[in-house]
């Protein structure tokens, strides 16, 4: 199977987000989503037009920040998943796209080592500062700037 995703490829995530937030998504956006997930572009466009028309009749004054949550609730409350299979599938994909949590796990791992090594010999502020130093150890420090500050 060919590798469809590259590291740090955010255009599909932003494309899915825009598809759900926009009243009329662009053809390029629909083509990107359709090509990535093997959907029929015309069917996806038709489903979005019908769904947005139905949604706007009930939730006409929804703010942009609440629109995605309102659309999810609308699909679940009205039990219309089978009527809009492509929208439902793309919504599931958008909500479950795997994210990279290595930096978070690295932070917890460093904190555990620090706490084990220096158990009760320091306060919370020092522990937090040491954890930041360990986590960001690859960050280049400009010593002249530090001295000036």
DSSP file (Angstrom, degrees, kcal/mol; ACC not computed):
  #  RESIDUE AA STRUCTURE BP1 BP2  ACC     N-H-->O    O-->H-N    N-H-->O    O-->H-N    TCO  KAPPA ALPHA  PHI   PSI    X-CA   Y-CA   Z-CA
    1    1 A X              0   0    0      0, 0.0     2,-0.1     0, 0.0     0, 0.0   0.000 360.0 360.0 360.0 135.5    0.0    0.0    0.0
    2    2 A X        -     0   0    0      1,-0.1     2,-0.9     2,-0.0     0, 0.0  -0.365 360.0-109.3 -73.4 152.8    1.3    3.4   -0.9
    3    3 A X        +     0   0    0      1,-0.2    -1,-0.1    -2,-0.1     0, 0.0  -0.729  35.8 178.9 -84.9 108.9    2.1    5.9    1.8
    4    4 A X        +     0   0    0     -2,-0.9     2,-0.4    32,-0.1    -1,-0.2   0.731  61.3  60.0 -83.8 -22.8   -0.6    8.6    1.5
    5    5 A X        -     0   0    0     31,-0.0     2,-0.3     3,-0.0    -1,-0.0  -0.874  63.2-160.9-114.9 139.4    0.6   10.7    4.4
    6    6 A X    >   -     0   0    0     -2,-0.4     3,-1.5     1,-0.1     2,-0.1  -0.747  41.6 -80.9-107.9 161.4    3.9   12.5    5.0
    7    7 A X  T 3  S+     0   0    0     -2,-0.3     3,-0.1     1,-0.3    -1,-0.1  -0.378 114.9   7.3 -61.6 136.4    5.3   13.7    8.2
    8    8 A X  T 3  S+     0   0    0      1,-0.2     2,-1.0    -2,-0.1    -1,-0.3   0.758  83.0 155.5  62.4  29.2    3.8   17.1    9.2
    9    9 A X    <   +     0   0    0     -3,-1.5     4,-0.3     1,-0.2    -1,-0.2  -0.760   6.5 164.0 -88.0 103.1    1.3   17.1    6.4
   10   10 A X     >  +     0   0    0     -2,-1.0     4,-2.6     1,-0.2     5,-0.3   0.508  48.6  89.9 -99.8  -5.7   -1.4   19.4    7.7
   11   11 A X  H  > S+     0   0    0      1,-0.2     4,-2.0     2,-0.2    -1,-0.2   0.847  88.1  50.2 -65.9 -32.4   -3.3   20.2    4.5
   12   12 A X  H  > S+     0   0    0     -3,-0.2     4,-2.5     2,-0.2    -1,-0.2   0.887 111.6  48.4 -71.9 -36.4   -5.7   17.2    4.9
   13   13 A X  H  > S+     0   0    0     -4,-0.3     4,-2.2     2,-0.2    -2,-0.2   0.940 115.6  43.1 -66.9 -46.2   -6.5   18.2    8.5
   14   14 A X  H  X S+     0   0    0     -4,-2.6     4,-2.6     1,-0.2    -2,-0.2   0.852 112.9  55.2 -67.8 -32.1   -7.1   21.8    7.6
   15   15 A X  H  X S+     0   0    0     -4,-2.0     4,-2.2    -5,-0.3    -2,-0.2   0.923 109.1  45.3 -65.0 -44.9   -9.0   20.6    4.5
   16   16 A X  H  X S+     0   0    0     -4,-2.5     4,-1.8     2,-0.2    -2,-0.2   0.913 113.7  50.6 -63.9 -41.8  -11.4   18.5    6.6
   17   17 A X  H  X S+     0   0    0     -4,-2.2     4,-1.8     1,-0.2    -2,-0.2   0.936 112.1  46.1 -60.5 -47.3  -11.8   21.3    9.1
   18   18 A X  H  X S+     0   0    0     -4,-2.6     4,-2.6     1,-0.2    -1,-0.2   0.863 107.6  58.6 -64.4 -36.2  -12.6   23.8    6.3
   19   19 A X  H  < S+     0   0    0     -4,-2.2    -1,-0.2     1,-0.2     6,-0.2   0.885 111.6  40.3 -61.8 -38.7  -15.0   21.3    4.7
   20   20 A X  H  < S+     0   0    0     -4,-1.8    -1,-0.2    -3,-0.2    -2,-0.2   0.786 120.2  43.7 -81.0 -27.3  -17.1   21.1    7.9
   21   21 A X  H  < S+     0   0    0     -4,-1.8    -2,-0.2    -5,-0.2     2,-0.2   0.786  99.1  81.2 -87.9 -28.7  -16.9   24.8    8.7
   22   22 A X     <  -     0   0    0     -4,-2.6     3,-0.4    -5,-0.2     0, 0.0  -0.501  65.4-147.9 -84.5 145.5  -17.5   26.3    5.3
   23   23 A X  S    S+     0   0    0      1,-0.3     2,-0.4    -2,-0.2    -1,-0.1   0.883  98.2  20.1 -74.1 -39.8  -21.0   26.7    3.7
   24   24 A X  S    S-     0   0    0     28,-0.0    -1,-0.3    25,-0.0    -5,-0.0  -0.790  82.7-156.9-132.3  90.1  -19.6   26.1    0.2
   25   25 A X        -     0   0    0     -2,-0.4    -6,-0.1    -3,-0.4    23,-0.0  -0.315  28.3-103.4 -65.0 150.1  -16.2   24.4    0.2
   26   26 A X     >  -     0   0    0      1,-0.1     4,-2.2     4,-0.0     5,-0.2  -0.251  22.4-115.1 -72.3 161.2  -14.0   24.9   -2.8
   27   27 A X  H  > S+     0   0    0      1,-0.2     4,-2.6     2,-0.2     5,-0.2   0.884 116.6  54.5 -62.1 -40.1  -13.6   22.3   -5.6
   28   28 A X  H  > S+     0   0    0      2,-0.2     4,-2.3     1,-0.2    -1,-0.2   0.903 108.4  49.1 -61.4 -41.0   -9.9   22.0   -4.7
   29   29 A X  H  > S+     0   0    0      2,-0.2     4,-2.2     1,-0.2     5,-0.2   0.929 112.4  46.6 -65.0 -46.4  -10.7   21.2   -1.1
   30   30 A X  H  X S+     0   0    0     -4,-2.2     4,-2.7     1,-0.2    -2,-0.2   0.877 112.1  51.7 -63.9 -37.3  -13.3   18.6   -2.0
   31   31 A X  H  X S+     0   0    0     -4,-2.6     4,-2.9     2,-0.2     5,-0.3   0.901 108.3  51.5 -66.4 -40.1  -10.9   17.0   -4.5
   32   32 A X  H  X S+     0   0    0     -4,-2.3     4,-2.2     2,-0.2    -2,-0.2   0.945 114.6  42.0 -60.2 -49.2   -8.1   16.8   -1.8
   33   33 A X  H  X S+     0   0    0     -4,-2.2     4,-2.2     2,-0.2     6,-0.2   0.921 116.3  49.1 -64.8 -44.3  -10.5   15.1    0.6
   34   34 A X  H  X>S+     0   0    0     -4,-2.7     5,-2.0    -5,-0.2     4,-0.7   0.912 113.4  45.6 -63.4 -43.5  -11.9   12.8   -2.1
   35   35 A X  H  <5S+     0   0    0     -4,-2.9     3,-0.3     3,-0.2    -1,-0.2   0.890 113.2  50.2 -68.0 -38.6   -8.5   11.8   -3.4
   36   36 A X  H  <5S+     0   0    0     -4,-2.2    -2,-0.2    -5,-0.3    -1,-0.2   0.906 124.2  27.5 -67.2 -41.1   -7.1   11.2    0.0
   37   37 A X  H  <5S-     0   0    0     -4,-2.2    -1,-0.2    -5,-0.2    -2,-0.2   0.223 108.4-112.8-110.0  14.2  -10.0    9.0    1.2
   38   38 A X  T  <5 +     0   0    0     -4,-0.7     2,-0.3    -3,-0.3    -3,-0.2   0.899  62.9 151.4  57.3  46.5  -11.2    7.6   -2.1
   39   39 A X      < -     0   0    0     -5,-2.0     2,-0.6    -6,-0.2    -1,-0.2  -0.700  54.8-105.8 -99.1 157.8  -14.5    9.3   -2.1
   40   40 A X     >  -     0   0    0     -2,-0.3     4,-2.4     1,-0.2     5,-0.2  -0.768  26.9-147.4 -80.9 122.4  -16.5   10.4   -5.2
   41   41 A X  H  > S+     0   0    0     -2,-0.6     4,-2.4     1,-0.2     5,-0.2   0.897  95.5  49.4 -61.0 -43.6  -16.1   14.2   -5.4
   42   42 A X  H  > S+     0   0    0      1,-0.2     4,-2.4     2,-0.2    -1,-0.2   0.915 112.1  48.1 -63.9 -43.5  -19.5   14.8   -6.9
   43   43 A X  H  > S+     0   0    0      2,-0.2     4,-2.6     1,-0.2    -2,-0.2   0.905 112.0  49.5 -63.8 -41.4  -21.3   12.6   -4.3
   44   44 A X  H  X S+     0   0    0     -4,-2.4     4,-2.4     2,-0.2    -2,-0.2   0.919 111.6  48.6 -63.8 -43.4  -19.4   14.4   -1.5
   45   45 A X  H  X S+     0   0    0     -4,-2.4     4,-2.3     2,-0.2    -2,-0.2   0.913 112.3  48.7 -62.7 -42.9  -20.3   17.8   -2.9
   46   46 A X  H  X S+     0   0    0     -4,-2.4     4,-2.3     2,-0.2     5,-0.2   0.926 111.4  49.2 -64.3 -45.2  -23.9   16.9   -3.2
   47   47 A X  H  X S+     0   0    0     -4,-2.6     4,-3.0     1,-0.2     5,-0.2   0.915 111.3  49.9 -60.0 -43.3  -24.1   15.5    0.3
   48   48 A X  H  X S+     0   0    0     -4,-2.4     4,-2.9     2,-0.2     5,-0.2   0.906 110.0  50.3 -64.0 -41.5  -22.5   18.6    1.7
   49   49 A X  H  X S+     0   0    0     -4,-2.3     4,-1.9     2,-0.2    -2,-0.2   0.939 115.6  41.8 -62.1 -47.0  -24.9   20.9   -0.1
   50   50 A X  H  X S+     0   0    0     -4,-2.3     4,-2.4     2,-0.2    -2,-0.2   0.931 116.6  48.3 -66.2 -45.9  -28.0   19.0    1.1
   51   51 A X  H  X S+     0   0    0     -4,-3.0     4,-3.0    -5,-0.2     5,-0.2   0.926 111.6  49.0 -62.6 -45.0  -26.6   18.6    4.7
   52   52 A X  H  X S+     0   0    0     -4,-2.9     4,-2.6    -5,-0.2    -1,-0.2   0.879 110.5  51.5 -63.3 -37.2  -25.7   22.2    5.0
   53   53 A X  H  X S+     0   0    0     -4,-1.9     4,-1.2    -5,-0.2    -1,-0.2   0.932 113.9  43.9 -63.7 -45.4  -29.2   23.3    3.7
   54   54 A X  H  X S+     0   0    0     -4,-2.4     4,-0.9     1,-0.2     3,-0.3   0.918 115.3  48.6 -64.3 -43.7  -30.8   21.0    6.3
   55   55 A X  H >X S+     0   0    0     -4,-3.0     4,-3.1     1,-0.2     3,-0.6   0.901 108.3  53.2 -64.5 -42.8  -28.5   22.1    9.1
   56   56 A X  H 3< S+     0   0    0     -4,-2.6    -1,-0.2     1,-0.2    -2,-0.2   0.758 100.2  62.1 -68.9 -24.3  -28.9   25.9    8.3
   57   57 A X  H 3< S+     0   0    0     -4,-1.2     3,-0.3    -3,-0.3    -1,-0.2   0.865 118.1  27.7 -66.0 -34.6  -32.7   25.6    8.6
   58   58 A X  H << S+     0   0    0     -4,-0.9     2,-0.3    -3,-0.6    -2,-0.2   0.839 132.6  32.9 -94.7 -39.0  -32.4   24.5   12.2
   59   59 A X    ><  +     0   0    0     -4,-3.1     3,-0.9     1,-0.2    -1,-0.2  -0.551  68.8 147.2-118.8  64.1  -29.1   26.2   13.3
   60   60 A X  T 3  S+     0   0    0     -2,-0.3    -1,-0.2    -3,-0.3    -4,-0.1   0.845  73.1  41.9 -70.9 -34.2  -29.1   29.4   11.3
   61   61 A X  T 3  S+     0   0    0     -3,-0.2     2,-0.3     2,-0.0    -1,-0.2  -0.050  77.9 141.3-108.2  33.3  -27.3   31.6   13.8
   62   62 A X    <   -     0   0    0     -3,-0.9     5,-0.1     1,-0.1    -3,-0.0  -0.561  51.2-122.1 -75.6 134.9  -24.6   29.2   15.1
   63   63 A X    >>  -     0   0    0     -2,-0.3     4,-0.7     1,-0.1     3,-0.7  -0.339  22.3-112.0 -72.9 160.6  -21.2   30.8   15.7
   64   64 A X  H >> S+     0   0    0      1,-0.2     3,-0.7     2,-0.2     4,-0.5   0.873 116.1  54.9 -61.6 -38.9  -18.2   29.4   13.9
   65   65 A X  H 34 S+     0   0    0      1,-0.2     4,-0.3     2,-0.1    -1,-0.2   0.772 114.4  39.8 -68.5 -24.9  -16.6   28.0   17.1
   66   66 A X  H <> S+     0   0    0     -3,-0.7     4,-2.4     1,-0.1    -1,-0.2   0.457  91.3  92.5 -99.9  -2.6  -19.8   26.0   17.8
   67   67 A X  H <X S+     0   0    0     -4,-0.7     4,-2.4    -3,-0.7     5,-0.2   0.907  84.4  47.3 -64.3 -46.0  -20.5   24.9   14.3
   68   68 A X  H  X S+     0   0    0     -4,-0.5     4,-2.2     1,-0.2    -1,-0.2   0.933 114.9  46.3 -63.3 -45.8  -18.6   21.6   14.3
   69   69 A X  H  > S+     0   0    0     -4,-0.3     4,-2.4     1,-0.2    -1,-0.2   0.895 112.7  51.0 -63.3 -39.4  -20.1   20.5   17.6
   70   70 A X  H  X S+     0   0    0     -4,-2.4     4,-2.5     2,-0.2    -1,-0.2   0.878 109.5  50.5 -65.7 -37.3  -23.6   21.5   16.5
   71   71 A X  H  X S+     0   0    0     -4,-2.4     4,-2.3     2,-0.2    -2,-0.2   0.902 110.1  49.5 -67.8 -39.8  -23.2   19.6   13.2
   72   72 A X  H  X S+     0   0    0     -4,-2.2     4,-2.3     2,-0.2    -2,-0.2   0.938 113.1  46.8 -62.5 -46.1  -22.2   16.4   15.1
   73   73 A X  H  X S+     0   0    0     -4,-2.4     4,-3.2     1,-0.2     5,-0.3   0.898 110.3  53.7 -62.0 -40.6  -25.1   16.8   17.5
   74   74 A X  H  X S+     0   0    0     -4,-2.5     4,-1.8     1,-0.2    -1,-0.2   0.909 109.6  47.4 -61.6 -42.9  -27.5   17.4   14.5
   75   75 A X  H  <>S+     0   0    0     -4,-2.3     5,-1.6     2,-0.2     4,-0.5   0.921 117.5  42.3 -64.7 -43.8  -26.3   14.2   12.8
   76   76 A X  H ><5S+     0   0    0     -4,-2.3     3,-0.7     2,-0.2    -2,-0.2   0.924 114.5  48.6 -71.3 -44.3  -26.7   12.1   16.0
   77   77 A X  H 3<5S+     0   0    0     -4,-3.2    -1,-0.2     1,-0.2    -2,-0.2   0.866 117.8  40.1 -66.0 -36.3  -30.0   13.6   17.2
   78   78 A X  T 3<5S-     0   0    0     -4,-1.8    -1,-0.2    -5,-0.3    -2,-0.2   0.444 101.7-133.0 -94.1   0.2  -31.7   13.2   13.9
   79   79 A X  T < 5 +     0   0    0     -3,-0.7     3,-0.2    -4,-0.5    -3,-0.2   0.918  56.5 142.7  50.5  53.9  -30.1    9.8   13.2
   80   80 A X     >< +     0   0    0     -5,-1.6     4,-1.1    -6,-0.2     3,-0.4   0.081  23.8 114.3-111.4  22.9  -29.2   10.7    9.6
   81   81 A X  T  4 S+     0   0    0     -6,-0.3     3,-0.5     1,-0.2     7,-0.3   0.885  78.1  50.8 -60.6 -39.3  -25.8    8.9    9.4
   82   82 A X  T  4 S+     0   0    0      1,-0.2     3,-0.5    -3,-0.2    -1,-0.2   0.767 106.4  55.3 -73.3 -24.2  -27.1    6.5    6.8
   83   83 A X  T  4 S+     0   0    0     -3,-0.4    -1,-0.2     1,-0.3    -2,-0.2   0.723 117.0  35.4 -78.3 -21.8  -28.4    9.3    4.6
   84   84 A X     X  +     0   0    0     -4,-1.1     4,-2.5    -3,-0.5    -1,-0.3  -0.577  68.8 159.4-129.4  68.5  -25.0   11.0    4.5
   85   85 A X  H  > S+     0   0    0     -3,-0.5     4,-2.4     1,-0.2     5,-0.2   0.863  75.1  48.5 -65.2 -36.4  -22.4    8.2    4.5
   86   86 A X  H  > S+     0   0    0      2,-0.2     4,-2.6     1,-0.2    -1,-0.2   0.904 113.5  46.3 -72.1 -39.5  -19.5   10.3    3.1
   87   87 A X  H  > S+     0   0    0      2,-0.2     4,-2.4     1,-0.2    -2,-0.2   0.930 114.2  48.8 -65.3 -44.7  -20.0   13.1    5.6
   88   88 A X  H  X S+     0   0    0     -4,-2.5     4,-2.2    -7,-0.3    -2,-0.2   0.919 113.5  46.5 -61.0 -44.7  -20.3   10.7    8.4
   89   89 A X  H  X S+     0   0    0     -4,-2.4     4,-2.3    -5,-0.2    -2,-0.2   0.923 113.8  47.0 -65.5 -44.7  -17.2    8.8    7.3
   90   90 A X  H  X S+     0   0    0     -4,-2.6     4,-2.6     1,-0.2    -1,-0.2   0.849 111.2  52.6 -68.0 -32.1  -15.1   12.0    6.8
   91   91 A X  H  X S+     0   0    0     -4,-2.4     4,-2.3     2,-0.2    -1,-0.2   0.908 109.3  49.1 -67.2 -41.9  -16.3   13.3   10.2
   92   92 A X  H  X S+     0   0    0     -4,-2.2     4,-1.1     2,-0.2    -2,-0.2   0.918 112.8  48.2 -61.1 -43.4  -15.2   10.1   11.9
   93   93 A X  H >X S+     0   0    0     -4,-2.3     3,-0.6     1,-0.2     4,-0.5   0.937 111.4  49.7 -62.3 -46.8  -11.8   10.4   10.1
   94   94 A X  H >< S+     0   0    0     -4,-2.6     3,-0.6     1,-0.2    -1,-0.2   0.884 112.8  46.5 -61.0 -40.3  -11.4   14.0   11.1
   95   95 A X  H 3< S+     0   0    0     -4,-2.3    -1,-0.2     1,-0.2    -2,-0.2   0.657 119.6  39.5 -78.9 -14.9  -12.2   13.3   14.8
   96   96 A X  H << S+     0   0    0     -4,-1.1    -1,-0.2    -3,-0.6    -2,-0.2   0.219  73.3 139.6-120.9  15.9   -9.9   10.3   15.0
   97   97 A X    <<  -     0   0    0     -3,-0.6    -3,-0.0    -4,-0.5    -4,-0.0  -0.424  60.9-112.3 -59.5 126.6   -6.9   11.4   13.0
   98   98 A X        -     0   0    0     -2,-0.2     2,-0.3     1,-0.0    -1,-0.1  -0.333  33.4-156.1 -64.6 142.1   -3.9   10.1   14.9
   99   99 A X        -     0   0    0     -3,-0.1     2,-0.7    -2,-0.0    -1,-0.0  -0.840  21.7-108.5-116.9 157.1   -1.8   12.8   16.5
  100  100 A X        +     0   0    0     -2,-0.3     3,-0.2     1,-0.1     4,-0.1  -0.754  36.7 170.1 -87.8 117.0    1.9   12.6   17.5
  101  101 A X     >  +     0   0    0     -2,-0.7     4,-2.4     1,-0.1     5,-0.2   0.119  41.3 112.8-113.1  20.1    2.2   12.6   21.3
  102  102 A X  H  > S+     0   0    0      1,-0.2     4,-2.6     2,-0.2     5,-0.2   0.878  76.3  53.2 -63.2 -37.7    5.9   11.7   21.6
  103  103 A X  H  > S+     0   0    0      2,-0.2     4,-1.9     1,-0.2    -1,-0.2   0.893 109.9  48.4 -66.2 -37.6    6.7   15.2   23.0
  104  104 A X  H  > S+     0   0    0      2,-0.2     4,-2.0     1,-0.2    -2,-0.2   0.933 113.5  46.2 -65.2 -45.9    4.1   14.8   25.7
  105  105 A X  H  X S+     0   0    0     -4,-2.4     4,-2.4     1,-0.2    -2,-0.2   0.868 110.0  54.7 -64.8 -35.9    5.3   11.3   26.6
  106  106 A X  H  X S+     0   0    0     -4,-2.6     4,-2.4    -5,-0.2    -1,-0.2   0.895 106.8  51.6 -63.7 -39.5    8.9   12.5   26.6
  107  107 A X  H  X S+     0   0    0     -4,-1.9     4,-2.4     2,-0.2    -2,-0.2   0.929 111.0  46.5 -62.7 -46.0    7.9   15.2   29.1
  108  108 A X  H  X S+     0   0    0     -4,-2.0     4,-2.2     1,-0.2    -2,-0.2   0.890 111.7  52.0 -65.2 -38.2    6.3   12.7   31.5
  109  109 A X  H  X S+     0   0    0     -4,-2.4     4,-2.1     2,-0.2    -1,-0.2   0.919 110.9  47.2 -63.9 -43.8    9.3   10.4   31.1
  110  110 A X  H  X S+     0   0    0     -4,-2.4     4,-2.5     1,-0.2    -2,-0.2   0.913 111.1  51.4 -63.2 -42.9   11.7   13.2   32.0
  111  111 A X  H  X S+     0   0    0     -4,-2.4     4,-2.6     1,-0.2    -1,-0.2   0.896 108.5  51.8 -63.1 -40.1    9.6   14.3   35.0
  112  112 A X  H  X S+     0   0    0     -4,-2.2     4,-2.3     2,-0.2    -1,-0.2   0.928 110.9  47.3 -62.7 -45.1    9.5   10.7   36.3
  113  113 A X  H  X S+     0   0    0     -4,-2.1     4,-2.4     1,-0.2     5,-0.2   0.915 112.8  49.2 -62.3 -42.8   13.3   10.4   36.1
  114  114 A X  H  X S+     0   0    0     -4,-2.5     4,-2.8     1,-0.2    -2,-0.2   0.922 111.5  48.4 -63.2 -44.0   13.8   13.7   37.8
  115  115 A X  H  < S+     0   0    0     -4,-2.6    -1,-0.2     1,-0.2    -2,-0.2   0.894 112.4  49.1 -64.9 -38.6   11.4   12.9   40.6
  116  116 A X  H >< S+     0   0    0     -4,-2.3     3,-0.7    -5,-0.2    -1,-0.2   0.926 116.6  41.8 -64.9 -43.7   13.1    9.6   41.2
  117  117 A X  H 3< S+     0   0    0     -4,-2.4    -2,-0.2     1,-0.2    -1,-0.2   0.891 129.4  26.1 -72.9 -40.5   16.6   11.0   41.3
  118  118 A X  T >< S+     0   0    0     -4,-2.8     3,-1.1    -5,-0.2     4,-0.3  -0.263  80.4 165.3-118.5  45.5   15.8   14.1   43.3
  119  119 A X  T <  S-     0   0    0     -3,-0.7     3,-0.2     1,-0.3    -1,-0.2   0.780  73.0  -5.2 -37.5 -72.2   12.8   12.9   45.2
  120  120 A X  T 3  S+     0   0    0      1,-0.1    -1,-0.3     0, 0.0    -5,-0.0   0.066 104.2  98.4-119.8  26.0   12.3   15.3   48.1
  121  121 A X  S <  S+     0   0    0     -3,-1.1     2,-0.3     2,-0.1    -1,-0.1   0.349  81.6  40.8 -98.2   8.3   15.2   17.7   47.8
  122  122 A X  S    S-     0   0    0     -4,-0.3     2,-0.1    -3,-0.2    -4,-0.0  -0.968  74.8-110.0-150.6 165.0   13.5   20.5   46.0
  123  123 A X     >  -     0   0    0     -2,-0.3     4,-2.1     1,-0.1     5,-0.2  -0.337  41.8 -98.3 -88.6 175.5   10.4   22.6   45.6
  124  124 A X  H  > S+     0   0    0      1,-0.2     4,-2.6     2,-0.2     5,-0.2   0.865 119.7  55.0 -64.1 -39.4    7.9   22.6   42.8
  125  125 A X  H  > S+     0   0    0      2,-0.2     4,-2.2     1,-0.2    -1,-0.2   0.917 110.5  44.6 -63.9 -43.8    9.4   25.6   41.1
  126  126 A X  H  > S+     0   0    0      2,-0.2     4,-2.7     1,-0.2     5,-0.2   0.910 112.8  51.9 -67.1 -41.7   12.9   24.1   40.8
  127  127 A X  H  X S+     0   0    0     -4,-2.1     4,-2.3     1,-0.2    -2,-0.2   0.919 110.6  48.6 -60.0 -43.4   11.4   20.8   39.7
  128  128 A X  H  X S+     0   0    0     -4,-2.6     4,-2.2     2,-0.2    -1,-0.2   0.907 111.8  49.0 -64.0 -42.1    9.5   22.5   37.0
  129  129 A X  H  X S+     0   0    0     -4,-2.2     4,-2.2     2,-0.2    -2,-0.2   0.911 112.0  48.0 -64.9 -42.8   12.5   24.5   35.8
  130  130 A X  H  X S+     0   0    0     -4,-2.7     4,-2.4     2,-0.2    -1,-0.2   0.882 109.7  53.2 -65.5 -37.8   14.7   21.3   35.7
  131  131 A X  H  X S+     0   0    0     -4,-2.3     4,-2.7    -5,-0.2     5,-0.2   0.923 109.0  49.6 -62.8 -43.1   12.0   19.5   33.8
  132  132 A X  H  X S+     0   0    0     -4,-2.2     4,-2.5     1,-0.2    -2,-0.2   0.911 110.0  50.9 -61.7 -42.5   11.9   22.3   31.2
  133  133 A X  H  < S+     0   0    0     -4,-2.2    -1,-0.2     1,-0.2    -2,-0.2   0.919 113.8  44.5 -60.5 -43.5   15.7   22.2   30.9
  134  134 A X  H >< S+     0   0    0     -4,-2.4     3,-1.1     1,-0.2    -2,-0.2   0.913 115.0  47.1 -68.5 -43.2   15.7   18.4   30.3
  135  135 A X  H 3< S+     0   0    0     -4,-2.7     3,-0.4     1,-0.3    -2,-0.2   0.899 118.9  40.0 -66.6 -41.0   12.8   18.5   27.9
  136  136 A X  T >< S+     0   0    0     -4,-2.5     3,-1.9    -5,-0.2    -1,-0.3  -0.038  75.1 126.4 -98.4  30.7   14.2   21.4   25.8
  137  137 A X  T <  S+     0   0    0     -3,-1.1    -1,-0.2     1,-0.3    -2,-0.1   0.726  70.5  56.6 -65.2 -21.1   17.8   20.2   25.9
  138  138 A X  T 3  S+     0   0    0     -3,-0.4     2,-0.4    -4,-0.1    -1,-0.3   0.485  82.1 109.0 -86.9  -2.9   18.1   20.3   22.1
  139  139 A X  S <  S-     0   0    0     -3,-1.9     2,-0.3     1,-0.1    -3,-0.0  -0.608  73.1-125.1 -77.8 128.1   17.1   24.0   22.1
  140  140 A X        -     0   0    0     -2,-0.4     2,-0.5     1,-0.0    -2,-0.1  -0.572  22.5-148.9 -76.8 131.6   20.1   26.3   21.2
  141  141 A X        -     0   0    0     -2,-0.3     2,-1.0     4,-0.0     3,-0.1  -0.874   7.9-141.5-105.5 130.3   20.6   29.0   23.8
  142  142 A X     >  -     0   0    0     -2,-0.5     4,-1.9     1,-0.2     3,-0.3  -0.792  15.8-167.7 -88.5 101.4   22.0   32.4   22.8
  143  143 A X  H  > S+     0   0    0     -2,-1.0     4,-2.5     1,-0.2     5,-0.2   0.823  83.0  57.7 -64.3 -32.8   24.3   33.1   25.7
  144  144 A X  H  > S+     0   0    0      2,-0.2     4,-2.3     1,-0.2    -1,-0.2   0.911 107.8  47.6 -63.8 -41.0   24.8   36.8   24.8
  145  145 A X  H  > S+     0   0    0     -3,-0.3     4,-2.2     2,-0.2    -2,-0.2   0.907 111.5  50.5 -65.9 -41.8   21.1   37.4   25.0
  146  146 A X  H  < S+     0   0    0     -4,-1.9    -2,-0.2     1,-0.2    -1,-0.2   0.911 111.2  48.7 -61.9 -43.1   20.9   35.6   28.4
  147  147 A X  H  < S+     0   0    0     -4,-2.5    -1,-0.2     1,-0.2    -2,-0.2   0.899 110.1  51.7 -64.9 -40.3   23.7   37.7   29.7
  148  148 A X  H  <        0   0    0     -4,-2.3    -1,-0.2     1,-0.3    -2,-0.2   0.893 360.0 360.0 -62.9 -39.7   22.0   40.9   28.5
  149  149 A X     <        0   0    0     -4,-2.2    -1,-0.3    -5,-0.1    -2,-0.2   0.503 360.0 360.0 -69.6 360.0   18.8   39.9   30.2
